[in-house]
Amino acid sequence: MRRLEFRVGKLGLGGFLDTNSGGSDSHLQFLNWTVDDDGAYDYAANTRGYTDGALIEYDDHRWSVRFLEAMMPKVANGLNLDADLARSRSENLELAYGGGFCITARAPSAC
């Protein structure tokens, strides 16, 4: 029931963060139209939808917390990622309770 997980490598952030039943697929469900319109945050991904990053996740019975640090592309929707994390990075924090309630905070930093 309790576990601590570490993941490092090439990740698709949508597979780990903000996966809820009401807003994870804009084609079949209610919310999450940032895939088709302007989002309130910059999605850390290259042209193909992946980025290099590190994720730590703790699960305890009915709640979990996830923190992910990821590299941003050098240009919007570009292929090459910026390896200078002091200049450009994406930090994501997500708290989930009971499998249904979720709070996600995204803080991309690009100077």
C-alpha positions in Angstrom: 0.0 0.0 0.0 2.9 2.4 0.6 5.7 2.9 -1.8 8.3 5.4 -3.0 9.1 5.4 -6.7 11.8 7.1 -8.7 11.8 7.5 -12.5 14.5 9.1 -14.6 14.8 9.3 -18.4 12.7 10.3 -21.4 9.2 10.8 -20.2 5.8 11.9 -21.5 4.4 14.0 -18.7 0.8 13.2 -19.5 1.4 9.6 -18.5 2.3 10.6 -15.0 0.6 13.9 -14.2 -3.0 15.1 -14.3 -4.5 11.8 -15.3 -8.1 12.0 -14.1 -11.3 10.4 -15.5 -13.0 13.7 -16.4 -10.2 15.6 -18.1 -7.4 13.6 -19.6 -8.7 13.2 -23.2 -10.1 16.2 -25.0 -11.6 14.0 -27.8 -13.8 11.8 -25.5 -14.2 13.7 -22.2 -15.3 16.9 -20.6 -12.2 19.1 -19.9 -8.6 19.6 -20.9 -8.8 21.6 -24.1 -5.2 22.9 -23.8 -4.2 20.4 -26.5 -6.4 22.4 -28.9 -6.1 25.9 -27.5 -3.7 28.1 -25.4 -2.8 26.4 -22.1 -2.2 28.3 -18.9 1.3 26.7 -18.7 4.1 25.7 -21.0 4.1 21.9 -21.5 7.6 20.5 -21.1 7.9 18.4 -24.3 9.8 18.4 -27.6 8.1 18.1 -31.0 7.4 14.4 -30.4 5.8 14.9 -27.0 8.7 13.7 -24.8 11.2 15.3 -22.4 14.1 14.3 -20.2 13.2 14.4 -16.6 13.1 12.9 -13.1 10.0 12.0 -11.1 9.6 11.1 -7.5 6.3 9.7 -6.3 5.0 8.6 -2.9 1.8 6.6 -2.5 0.1 6.0 0.8 -3.2 4.1 0.9 -5.7 6.7 -0.5 -3.4 9.6 -1.3 -0.3 10.3 -3.3 2.2 13.1 -4.1 4.3 13.4 -7.3 7.1 15.9 -8.1 8.7 16.1 -11.5 11.5 18.2 -12.8 11.9 18.2 -16.6 13.8 19.9 -19.4 12.1 22.4 -21.7 12.7 22.8 -25.4 15.1 25.5 -26.6 12.3 26.9 -28.8 8.5 26.3 -28.4 7.6 22.9 -29.8 11.3 22.4 -30.8 13.1 19.1 -31.1 16.2 20.0 -29.0 15.9 20.3 -25.2 17.7 23.0 -23.2 20.1 21.2 -20.7 20.7 24.3 -18.6 18.2 23.7 -15.8 19.2 27.0 -14.2 17.8 28.9 -17.2 14.9 26.7 -18.4 13.0 23.9 -16.6 9.6 22.7 -15.7 8.6 21.8 -12.1 5.4 19.9 -11.5 3.8 19.0 -8.2 0.6 17.0 -7.9 -1.3 15.9 -4.9 -4.1 13.2 -5.3 -6.6 11.9 -2.8 -8.8 8.9 -3.1 -8.2 8.4 -6.8 -10.6 11.2 -7.8 -9.5 14.4 -6.2 -6.3 16.0 -7.6 -4.5 19.3 -7.2 -1.8 20.0 -9.8 0.7 22.9 -9.7 2.9 23.6 -12.7 5.7 26.1 -12.5 7.7 26.3 -15.7 10.7 28.6 -15.5 12.1 30.1 -18.6 14.4 33.2 -18.3 
